[in-house]
Amino acid sequence: MKNSLAQQEARVENIYRLDGRVPIGKAIPFGLQHVLAMFVANVTPLIIIASVAVYNGQPFSGIETARLLQNCMIIAGIGTMLQLYPIWKIGSGLPVVMGVSFTFLAAAISTASQDYGIMVGAIIVGGCFEGILGLTAQYWRKIITPILSACVVVAIGLSILNVGVSSFGSSSAYPLGSWQNLLVAVITLAAALIFHTTMKGVAKQLYVLMGMVVGYIVSIFFGMVDFSAMAGTIKELGVVAVPQLFAFKPQFQIGPILSFCLVFIVSAVETIGDTTATCTGGLGRDITPKEVSGSLCVDGFASAISGGVFGCSPITSFSQNVGLISMTHVVNRYCIMFGALAMILGGLFPPIGAFFTTLPDCVLGGCTVIMFGSIMMSGIKMMHDAGMTNRNTLIAATSLCLGVGVTQVNGFFDNLPSVFGSIFAGNMVAGVFVVGMILELCLPKDPKRNEV
């Protein structure tokens, strides 16, 4: 009887439901689709940081960098599992995929180039700070109004469009914008669209994965796949590798700690936007205060673990995967759990992670341009749902113009304290949030909700 009940529960239609079992043969491809969508972006920040980092006066060796990449996959998988299946108040219970964040790149480079331990100490304190913000979210969540959340989601979509387009024209074998890169990207994009429009039922929601498979095969013929790098990683780390924990002694300095705490606030805003977009785009409902709190707790406390235990930079929710969920509406936690497990296994078994690193940028870009655009469209839908009153229109227009605009003008913050430039010059999400928040607090409330 129990076996019969388990078989009844394992239905492929459950991919569109948050809970419920899905046949493993169907669940694994959907999980891998999420890993492929975010893998390169997950490891890239640490590659950049390791290239400038020093520890005890010594630059990082190749093996140390490889171990960091191994650890960043494991912590990304752990963070995703916490989001999917909360422990206590830590976790949203939503299909949110976590990974190493680009948001902290400037602050991480600045501190890691002095000493890696300084960065680790700042991450531990800053992560706990955001975690506490998450635990107390019920007291301040109401100030994040629907129109402000919508503006943040639009800004998130806008902020990563250049990443998608850059990947669209890039590979390690040819220069940016070469016809080879563009052709492979177009073939990938076309394959994804063809699979989506011609396949029926559940299979059509795997179009991103199928597009990547087609693009990957084509890229091999163009010489874009470097299997030698994969062999080098395996040679250094072996087939099975135990992660190196607590490898860096933290140093606590007030300046870097304050800097990271400010950036953690920005990360919190992005996480609220991502989880809200996940609910509206994937589940068709608004996010609850409990889900906001749990999501921020993972963002913060898991980042503290990422730095203190694994020696990695902070993790946060990944907008790429929010876009994937908005497009496919595959929100099942059981499916995405296999993606989290694949990341953890990729850290424990270097050949798995090494294989993912062979995916050319133009193949990834062929699919991500759709996903990134869908995030922006989710934000626009949220604006419509919030109601485009005169007040909401002023908040959206002003915050988006200023928050996005200052990132387009080089030298805008040169005559102001450097902290302004480090926070706002390269992060339009932070600017949109701050301007929108000021307007939300200062503009008089609409006496009537008459639409424009």
N, C-alpha and C positions, 0 to 999 in steps of 0.2 A: 504493500500500500504506500509506504513512504517513497519507494523508488518511482511508483506511478505518479505520485504527486509531484516529485522533483522534475520528472519529465514534462508534466503539464506546465510547470512554472517556467521551464526553459523554452521560451518562445522567441522567435526572431522579431516579432512585433514589439517586443519590450525595448528595442533600441530607442524608441521614441518616448519611453517613460523613464523617469528618474530612477526608479527601483524596479527590480524584477530580473530574473535570470535570463540569459541569452545563451544559445548553444555555443560552446567554446570555439568551434570552427568558424562561427560568424563573429564572435566577440573579438578574437585576436586581431583580425585585419583592421577593425575599427580602432582598436587601441594603438596599433602600429601606425595608423594614419596620423594620429596625434603626435607620436614621437617624431615622425618624419617632418611634420610641419614645424617643429620647434627645435630640432636637434642642433642645427648649425648655430642658431641664435643663442642656444644654451651654453655652448662651449666657447664661443667667440670672445665674450668679455674677459674670461680668464686667460685666454691666449694673449690678449692685449696687455692685461695687467702683469702677467708673468714676464712679458718681454722687457718691462722696466723695473720690476721688483727686485729688491735686495733684502737679504735676511742676515743679520749679524755681519753686515758689510760685504756679503758675497752675493753676486747675481744668481738667478735661478738657473739650474742646469736643465737639460732636456728631460731627464728622468723625473725631476721635481715637477716640471710642467705637465708631463704625462700623468703623474699621480694626481695632480690637481684636477685634471680633466676627468680622470676616473672618479674622483670624489664628487665632482659637481653633478655627474649623472646620478649618483646614488642619492644625494640630498634632494635633487629635483624629483626623483621618484618618491622619496619619503614625504616631501612636502605635498605632492599630489595625492598620495594616499591619505594624509591627514585631512586634506580638503574633502576628499570623497567620503571618508569614514572618520568622523570627528572623535577625538578623545577628550572627555570632559567638555570644556567650552572652546576647545581649540579645533577649528574646522567648521566649514559652512555646510557640509553635506551636499554641495553642488558639484557639477562636473567642471571644476576649475583645475587647469594644468599649471603647475609651478615650474619655474626655471630661473637660472642666474640672470639677474637684471642688468640691462644697459643703463638704467637710471642712475646707478651709483658709479658709473665708469670714471667720471672726472674726479670725484672725491677719492675713489680707490687708487687711481693712478698717482694722485698727489701724495697720499699717505704711504702707499706701497713702495714708492721710489725713495722714501726716507728710510723706512724699515717696515717689513711685512707685519711685524708684531704690532705696530701702531695701528695698521688697518684692522687687524683682527680684534684688538681691544675696542676700537670705535664701533665695529659691527656688533659686538656682544652687547654693549650698552645701548646703542641705537635700536637694535632689534628688540630688546626688552622694553624700550620706550614705546615702540609701535605696538608691541603686544599688550602693554597696559592700556594704550589708546583703544585697542580692540575690546578689552574687558570692560571698559567704561563707555563704550559706544552708545549705550542707551541714554546717556546724559547729554551727548552732543550731536547725535545722529540727525535730529530734526532740523538742524541748520543746513544740512545737505538737501536742498529742495529738489523736486523733480526737474526743474529747468536747469539747475546747476549741475545735476548728475548728467543730464542730456548734453550740456556743453562740454563736460569733461570727456564723455564717450566720443563725441565728434572730434575733439582735440586728440584723443588717443588714435583714432583712425587717421587723422591728418598727419600725425607725427611719425607714423611708420610707413606712409605711402612711399617716401623716398627710399626706404629700406627695400621694399618690394620691387620698385623699379630698378634700383641699383643691382639687386640680385638678378633681375630679369636679363640684364646685359652683361653679366660677369661670369667668369670661370677662371680657374688657375692656369688654363692652357692658352687663353687668348686675351687680348686687351679688352677693356670695357667698351661695350658697344659694337664689337666686331660682328660681322654677319653670321659667323659660326655660332656665337653665343645667342644672338637674337633668333636664329633659325631653330635652335634646340628649344629655346624658351617658348616660341610660338607653337612648335609641335607639341610640347608638353601642355600648353594652354588649350590648344585645339583638341587634343586627346581627352583632357579632362571634361571639356564642354560636350564633346561627342558622347562620352560615356554617360554623362548626366542626362542628356536629352534622348538617348536611344535605349539605355538600360531601363528595366522596369522593376518596381518593387524596391526591396531593401538594397539590392545590388547597386542601384544608381547612386546611393549615398556614399559609396566607396570611390567616387569618381576622382577625388584628389589623389588617393593612393594609386589608382590605375593610371592616372595621368603621369604621376611620378615614375611609375614602372616603365611606361613607354618612353618618357624623356630620358630616363637613366640608360636604357638600352641604346637609344640613338646617340647619347653622349659618349658611350664607349667607342663607337665608330669614329667619332671626332677626336678621340684621344684625350678626353677631358677627365677620365677617371684614373686616378693615380693609385694603383694597387701597391706601389713600393712604399708609400707612406703608411699604408695599412700594415705591411710586413714589418716596417720599422717599429711601429707601436707594439706589435706582438713580441718582437725581439726584445724590447726593453722591459716590458711588463710581464710577458709570459701569457699562457692561455688562461690561467686563473690567477687573480691578484687580490690579495687582502688589502683593503683600503688603509692608508696610513692616517691614523687619528692623533689629534693633539700634537701635531708636528711643529706648531708655531706658538711660542710663548707670547701671550698678549701683553701689550703695553698700553697703559691708560693715560692719555694726554687730553686735557680739556678742550683744546682747539679742534682737533680732529673729531672728538666726540660730538661737539656742538654742530660741526659741519655735517656729520652723518645723521644726526637727529633731524636736522632740517630736511635732508634728502629723504629720510624715512617718512616724513610727513607727506612729501610729494608722492612717494611710493604708495602710501595709504590712500591718497586720492585716486591714483591710477587703479588700485585694487578695487576700490568702491565702484569705479566706473566699469571695470572689467566684469565684476560679479553682477552688477546691475544689468549690463548688456547680456550676460549669460542667461539671466532670468527672463528678460524681456524678449530676447532673440531666440532662445532655445526652449523656454518653458512657457512663454506667453503670459507672464505675470510679473508683478513688481517684486523686488527683493524685500525680505523681512529684516527687522532689526537684529534678530538672532543670527541670521546668515551673514549680515555685515560684520557683526562682532566676531564670529568664528573665523571668517575669511581674513580679517585683519590680524587676529591672533596667530594664525599660521604664517602670514606674511612677516610678522615681527619675530615671534619666538623661534620659528624654523630658520630665520635668517641668523639669529644669534647662535643656533646650533651649527648652521652652515659655516660661520666664521670660527667659532670657538672650538668645535670638534673636528670639522672637516677641512678647515683652513681655506674655505672658498669665500667669494664675495656674496652679498645678500641675494636671496631669491624673492621672486614676486610672481603674481599671476601673469600668464602669457597671453597677449592680445591676439597672437596668431591663432591660438586655439579657440578663443572666444569667437573669432571670425568663422572658424571651421564649424563650430556648433551652430552659429546663426545660419549658416548655409545649409547644413545637412539636417539639423534638428535631432541629431543623435546625441541624446543627453544621458543615456544609461550609464550609471556609475560602474556597473559590472564590466561593461565594455572598456571604459577608460582606465579601469584598474589594470587591465593587461598592458596598457601603455606605460603606466607607472612601474609595473613589474619589469617591463622590457628595459626601462632606464636603469633600474637597480641592477638587473642582470648585466647590462652593458658596462656598468662600473665594476662588477665582480668578474666578468669575463671580457677582457679587453678586445678580443676579436670581434665581438658584437658591436661595441662602441666604435672600433676602428672601421668597420664596414660602413656605419652611418656617416662617418667623416668623409667617405669617398663621394658622397652625393654632391654633384656640381651646383654652384649657386644658381645658374640659369635654369636648371631643372626645378629647383625650389621656387625660384621667382616666377616661373610659369604658372604655378598654382597660387602662390601667396598674393599676387596682385588682386585676385578675386576676393580672397579672404580679408585682406586689409580694407578693401573698399566696402565690404559688407559691414565692418565695424562702424564706419562713418555713417552708413545708411541706417544702422540700428540707432545711432544717436539722433539722427534726423527724425526717425519715427518716434523716439522718446520726446523730442521737442513738440511734435504734433500732439502726442498724448498729454503733455503737460499743459497745452493750451497756449496759443500764440497771442496772448493779451499784449497790450501796449507795454506793460512792465516787463513781461517775459521777453518780448522782442528787443527791448533796450538792453536787458542783461545779456542775451545771447549775442547780439550784434557787437556790443562794446567789448565783452570779454574775449570773443573770438578774434576780433580785429586786433586788439592790443596784445593778447596772449600769443597769437600766432605771428602777428606782424613783427614783434621785436626780435623773433628768432630769424627773420629774413634780412635784418639790417646789421651788417658787421660793424662792430665798434659802438653799438648803441649804449652799452653800459661802461664804456672806457673811463668816463669821468665820475663814476660812482664807485663806492666800495666794492671790492672784488667779489664779496659774497653774493651781490645781486647778479652779477654776470654768471657766476658758477651755478646758480639755481635757475635763472630764467633765460639766459642767452641760448641755451641748447635744449630747453625743455618747455615746449609750448603748453603742455598739460599743466605745469605749475603756474604759468602766467594766467592761463584761462581760469583756473580755479581761484587764484587770489583776486583777480579783478571781478570775477563773478560773485565771489563771497562778499567783497566790499559793497558792490551794488545791491546784493540781496539784503544786506543789513541796513543800507542807507536809503534806498528808494522807498517811498511810501507805498503801502499795499494798495492794490487795485480795489476801489470801492465796489466795482462790479466786474465780473469776468466776461466782459464783452470782447469777442474776438475781433482782430483787426480786419 
